[in-house]
Amino acid sequence: MHDRPVTAPFTDPAVSRVALVRLRVGLGDLLCSAPALRRLREFRPDLQVTLITWPEMAPVAARYAGDVDELLPFPGADGIPERPPDPAGWAPFLAAAAERRFDLALQV
């Protein structure tokens, strides 16, 4: 059990590394996340924000460099209908995610 009091995730100073997961394929779907990304950066400029999304969204994610610190490309998974998974991509993805030691992950 932790000795820290329970707080809302973004007000907890112990939360410093956040993964935001956006797995919809359309450009518009990612663009709809822009206000939330901007607001998060305004509220907690100290956060290390990683966007987990499809590799082809990298140019779009680059436009949000002020709100997102990095993109972690997602290799796909069974049950996500937008595309077939890339089984060879899973080991590198999981290693990269583990290396970042996220404090919080949210679907946006």
SVG drawing of the C-alpha trace seen along z (x, -y; Angstrom):
<svg xmlns="http://www.w3.org/2000/svg" viewBox="-13 -27 27 39">
<polyline fill="none" stroke="black" stroke-width="0.4" points="0.0,0.0 1.2,-3.5 1.6,-6.2 0.7,-8.9 -2.8,-10.4 -5.0,-9.6 -5.3,-12.6 -6.5,-13.2 -3.9,-11.9 -2.9,-15.2 -2.7,-17.0 -0.4,-14.3 3.2,-15.6 4.4,-12.0 2.9,-11.6 5.5,-12.8 5.4,-10.4 2.1,-10.0 1.2,-7.8 -1.7,-9.1 -3.2,-6.4 -5.0,-7.3 -5.6,-4.4 -8.3,-5.7 -7.0,-5.8 -8.4,-9.0 -6.5,-12.2 -9.6,-14.0 -9.7,-11.6 -6.2,-12.7 -6.9,-16.4 -9.9,-16.1 -7.4,-15.3 -5.5,-18.6 -7.5,-20.7 -7.0,-18.0 -3.3,-17.8 -2.9,-21.6 -4.9,-21.8 -2.8,-19.1 0.4,-20.9 -1.0,-24.2 -2.1,-22.5 1.1,-20.4 4.0,-21.8 6.4,-19.5 4.8,-16.3 6.7,-14.0 3.9,-13.2 4.2,-10.3 1.5,-9.8 1.0,-6.1 -0.6,-5.9 -0.1,-4.5 3.3,-5.1 1.8,-7.0 0.5,-9.6 4.1,-10.8 3.9,-13.9 0.7,-14.9 2.1,-14.3 5.2,-16.4 2.8,-19.4 2.0,-19.0 5.6,-19.1 4.8,-21.7 2.1,-19.5 3.6,-16.0 7.2,-15.2 7.4,-12.0 5.5,-9.5 5.7,-5.8 4.4,-3.9 1.9,-1.2 2.3,2.1 -1.4,3.0 -3.1,5.8 -5.8,8.5 -9.2,7.0 -8.4,3.6 -10.2,3.7 -8.4,0.8 -5.4,2.9 -3.8,6.3 -1.2,6.4 2.5,6.5 3.7,9.3 7.3,8.5 6.7,5.0 5.4,6.1 8.7,6.8 10.3,3.5 7.1,1.6 6.8,3.3 10.5,2.7 10.2,-1.0 7.1,-1.4 8.7,0.4 11.8,-1.8 9.6,-4.9 8.1,-3.7 4.8,-5.5 3.1,-6.7 -0.3,-7.0 -1.8,-5.9 -5.0,-7.3 -7.0,-6.8 -7.7,-10.1"/>
</svg>
